[in-house]
Amino acid sequence: MPLSVVLLMMLVLLSPWSAQAAEPSEGLFDLDALEVKIAPDLPYIELLEGDETVLLMRHQDPGHTIRPPFEKTSRPCPPYCVQPMQLAPGVETIGELELIDYLQRAAGELSDVLVIDSRTPDWFARGTIPGALNIPYTQLDPAHAKPAQIAELLQLEFGAVTADGLWDFDHVKTLVFFCNGAWCGQSPTNIKALLGFGFPAHKLKWYRGGMQAWEQLGLTTVSRAPDAD
């Protein structure tokens, strides 16, 4: 059996996270000869989830279809209205390849990038993008969170500093937000809130397609195993 196939089996068996969209346990794949790559020169990448390695790849089964609940196309508006392509001047809207690049940057030591899943913990637990950090939109939304809670996130997670009552965002991390899809208002709510606080627009990125587009492309998602901490 090729070493790349053995490696794939080991990654699946040892990880406390379960891969969902691109489920390697549904078949044995030769990592050196994948038929469905992410891009011509990018067959897959390896990311850390906690202390374990997860393969980010596309589903190899040509008959694979998008799984619930993302197969739905009809949702009441409001609140689930189609978001614009550009949320605000200076905030970049990105696609999957750009997001994957940010995921790799976020995985590096002393990284200046955070990829943030803005959804509530129950949605996050059902499946998210490997390497994403769950910061529910309610923790950054002034309509739900207290100023002290928001200030703690700005300083401890995002790298902002405060002096004499003023915020300094000169050395903040680049924040990449996503939620359930182009109809989801959770990550846009957070981005607009941060802009209101004075967070620099060029440090904010938005994966507009979110989980629905990610699932549509058959890319790997992860969820905590029931017995995982």
C-alpha positions as a printed NumPy array, in Angstrom:
array([[  0.   ,   0.   ,   0.   ],
       [  1.478,   3.423,  -0.933],
       [  2.842,   5.437,   1.971],
       [  0.545,   8.333,   1.11 ],
       [ -2.491,   6.065,   1.515],
       [ -1.198,   4.791,   4.867],
       [ -0.649,   8.391,   5.99 ],
       [ -4.199,   9.271,   5.055],
       [ -5.571,   6.326,   7.058],
       [ -3.491,   7.282,  10.111],
       [ -4.66 ,  10.887,  10.02 ],
       [ -8.265,   9.76 ,  10.013],
       [ -7.901,   7.182,  12.778],
       [ -5.853,   9.315,  15.153],
       [ -7.708,  12.603,  14.95 ],
       [-10.262,  13.501,  17.678],
       [-12.012,  15.595,  15.04 ],
       [-14.17 ,  13.968,  12.394],
       [-13.802,  15.138,   8.81 ],
       [-17.194,  15.606,   7.195],
       [-17.353,  17.132,   3.719],
       [-14.241,  15.394,   2.394],
       [-14.525,  12.212,   4.448],
       [-11.38 ,  10.13 ,   3.897],
       [-12.803,   7.212,   5.889],
       [-15.346,   6.637,   3.103],
       [-12.558,   5.359,   0.853],
       [ -8.802,   4.967,   0.471],
       [ -7.176,   7.686,  -1.578],
       [ -3.649,   8.003,  -2.853],
       [ -2.595,  11.484,  -1.815],
       [ -0.105,  11.541,  -4.684],
       [ -2.828,  10.928,  -7.264],
       [ -5.992,  12.672,  -6.137],
       [ -8.56 ,  12.995,  -8.897],
       [-10.29 ,  15.994,  -7.3  ],
       [ -7.759,  18.607,  -6.236],
       [ -8.315,  21.994,  -4.649],
       [ -6.374,  23.627,  -7.466],
       [ -4.075,  22.215, -10.187],
       [ -1.002,  22.748,  -8.021],
       [ -2.753,  22.25 ,  -4.664],
       [ -4.088,  18.72 ,  -4.116],
       [ -4.57 ,  19.118,  -0.349],
       [ -3.047,  20.776,   2.702],
       [ -2.417,  19.615,   6.256],
       [ -3.675,  21.713,   9.166],
       [ -3.495,  21.307,  12.918],
       [ -6.681,  20.933,  14.983],
       [ -5.405,  21.091,  18.527],
       [ -2.491,  18.676,  18.571],
       [ -3.715,  16.568,  15.658],
       [ -3.341,  16.879,  11.896],
       [ -6.336,  17.177,   9.594],
       [ -6.251,  16.932,   5.823],
       [ -8.034,  19.749,   4.05 ],
       [ -9.063,  18.328,   0.682],
       [-12.067,  17.974,  -1.59 ],
       [-14.408,  15.003,  -1.552],
       [-13.199,  12.355,  -4.007],
       [-16.571,  10.669,  -4.624],
       [-18.039,  12.027,  -7.918],
       [-21.516,  11.229,  -6.614],
       [-21.123,  13.199,  -3.396],
       [-23.837,  15.806,  -2.784],
       [-24.065,  18.725,  -0.397],
       [-25.253,  17.652,   3.044],
       [-28.04 ,  19.137,   5.182],
       [-28.76 ,  21.843,   6.09 ],
       [-26.756,  23.533,   3.358],
       [-28.712,  21.965,   0.516],
       [-31.513,  24.45 ,   1.253],
       [-31.912,  27.44 ,  -1.059],
       [-34.982,  29.06 ,   0.523],
       [-34.699,  30.963,   3.792],
       [-36.981,  33.756,   4.998],
       [-35.702,  37.299,   4.438],
       [-35.507,  39.023,   6.8  ],
       [-33.408,  37.959,   8.555],
       [-31.657,  35.667,   6.035],
       [-31.179,  38.194,   3.236],
       [-28.502,  38.078,   0.532],
       [-25.464,  40.087,   1.605],
       [-23.688,  42.493,  -0.748],
       [-20.392,  41.487,  -2.298],
       [-18.572,  44.325,  -0.509],
       [-19.526,  45.075,   3.081],
       [-17.58 ,  48.322,   3.449],
       [-14.777,  50.224,   1.715],
       [-11.417,  48.587,   2.364],
       [-12.838,  45.272,   3.622],
       [-11.759,  42.55 ,   1.197],
       [-14.197,  39.818,   0.199],
       [-12.318,  36.581,  -0.439],
       [-12.894,  33.141,  -1.94 ],
       [-11.826,  29.647,  -1.005],
       [ -8.236,  29.75 ,  -2.264],
       [ -7.568,  32.984,  -0.424],
       [ -9.144,  31.542,   2.722],
       [ -6.946,  28.447,   2.486],
       [ -3.908,  30.707,   2.263],
       [ -5.033,  32.529,   5.403],
       [ -5.61 ,  29.183,   7.151],
       [ -2.01 ,  28.229,   6.419],
       [ -0.789,  31.588,   7.681],
       [ -2.914,  31.286,  10.815],
       [ -1.351,  27.888,  11.551],
       [  2.16 ,  29.32 ,  11.689],
       [  4.017,  30.175,  14.852],
       [  3.481,  33.734,  16.084],
       [  0.837,  34.175,  13.405],
       [ -0.728,  37.572,  12.799],
       [ -3.888,  35.989,  11.305],
       [ -7.063,  34.651,  12.902],
       [ -9.734,  32.808,  10.913],
       [-12.977,  33.285,  12.832],
       [-16.203,  31.304,  12.664],
       [-18.795,  33.841,  13.83 ],
       [-21.578,  31.309,  14.328],
       [-23.016,  30.195,  17.631],
       [-21.354,  27.225,  19.399],
       [-24.078,  24.755,  18.39 ],
       [-23.454,  25.471,  14.695],
       [-19.692,  25.35 ,  15.216],
       [-19.947,  21.944,  16.889],
       [-21.877,  20.531,  13.931],
       [-19.005,  21.287,  11.586],
       [-16.595,  24.075,  10.747],
       [-13.582,  24.853,   8.573],
       [-10.346,  23.283,   9.881],
       [ -8.225,  25.798,  11.758],
       [-11.066,  28.223,  12.466],
       [-11.537,  29.773,  15.894],
       [-15.095,  30.068,  17.185],
       [-15.912,  33.565,  18.386],
       [-19.725,  33.764,  18.289],
       [-21.044,  36.973,  16.772],
       [-22.773,  37.806,  20.058],
       [-19.396,  38.32 ,  21.743],
       [-18.549,  41.22 ,  19.441],
       [-21.999,  42.683,  18.856],
       [-22.707,  45.671,  21.145],
       [-26.366,  44.629,  21.091],
       [-25.452,  41.433,  22.96 ],
       [-22.064,  41.92 ,  24.648],
       [-20.954,  44.303,  27.367],
       [-18.238,  46.855,  26.498],
       [-15.789,  45.195,  28.897],
       [-16.262,  41.829,  27.162],
       [-15.66 ,  43.35 ,  23.748],
       [-12.605,  45.219,  25.03 ],
       [-11.176,  41.959,  26.359],
       [-11.494,  40.338,  22.931],
       [ -9.947,  43.332,  21.21 ],
       [ -6.909,  43.186,  23.474],
       [ -6.365,  39.506,  24.242],
       [ -7.357,  37.952,  20.913],
       [ -6.937,  40.654,  18.283],
       [ -3.864,  42.536,  19.51 ],
       [ -5.334,  45.987,  20.101],
       [ -3.972,  48.147,  22.909],
       [ -5.517,  50.983,  24.844],
       [ -3.965,  53.997,  26.513],
       [ -5.661,  56.982,  28.101],
       [ -9.022,  55.723,  26.932],
       [ -7.997,  55.55 ,  23.265],
       [ -7.6  ,  52.441,  21.117],
       [ -4.431,  51.737,  19.172],
       [ -4.995,  49.297,  16.292],
       [ -1.611,  49.721,  14.626],
       [ -0.458,  46.167,  15.319],
       [ -3.676,  44.172,  15.302],
       [ -4.01 ,  40.797,  13.631],
       [ -5.676,  40.253,  10.294],
       [ -9.137,  38.848,  11.004],
       [-10.862,  36.581,   8.48 ],
       [-14.573,  36.112,   9.199],
       [-17.163,  33.665,   7.908],
       [-20.526,  32.239,   8.927],
       [-23.172,  30.101,   7.18 ],
       [-23.256,  31.678,   3.736],
       [-24.049,  34.699,   1.598],
       [-27.416,  34.914,   3.36 ],
       [-25.901,  34.932,   6.876],
       [-25.613,  38.23 ,   8.731],
       [-23.485,  37.128,  11.686],
       [-19.984,  37.764,  10.335],
       [-21.106,  40.994,   8.588],
       [-22.464,  42.176,  11.94 ],
       [-19.064,  41.6  ,  13.551],
       [-17.127,  43.28 ,  10.75 ],
       [-19.35 ,  46.367,  10.861],
       [-19.051,  46.501,  14.641],
       [-15.244,  46.37 ,  14.461],
       [-15.201,  49.138,  11.881],
       [-17.311,  51.199,  14.272],
       [-14.711,  50.694,  17.005],
       [-12.   ,  52.01 ,  14.651],
       [-10.514,  48.662,  13.578],
       [ -8.641,  49.202,  10.278],
       [-10.646,  47.984,   7.271],
       [ -7.626,  46.492,   5.506],
       [ -7.153,  44.133,   8.46 ],
       [-10.645,  42.662,   7.99 ],
       [-11.401,  39.928,   5.44 ],
       [-14.734,  38.289,   4.695],
       [-15.335,  34.845,   3.239],
       [-18.816,  35.642,   1.912],
       [-19.613,  32.115,   0.703],
       [-19.24 ,  30.722,   4.212],
       [-20.14 ,  27.161,   5.088],
       [-22.662,  26.762,   2.272],
       [-20.091,  27.487,  -0.439],
       [-17.424,  25.467,   1.406],
       [-19.73 ,  22.437,   1.549],
       [-20.753,  22.935,  -2.078],
       [-17.132,  22.445,  -3.118],
       [-16.817,  19.297,  -0.996],
       [-14.05 ,  20.738,   1.154],
       [-13.163,  19.21 ,   4.509],
       [-15.054,  20.264,   7.594],
       [-14.382,  19.127,  11.155],
       [-16.463,  18.632,  14.271],
       [-15.561,  17.623,  17.79 ],
       [-15.97 ,  13.941,  18.562],
       [-18.521,  13.366,  21.35 ],
       [-15.831,  12.332,  23.842],
       [-13.39 ,  15.139,  22.95 ],
       [-12.777,  18.039,  25.291]])
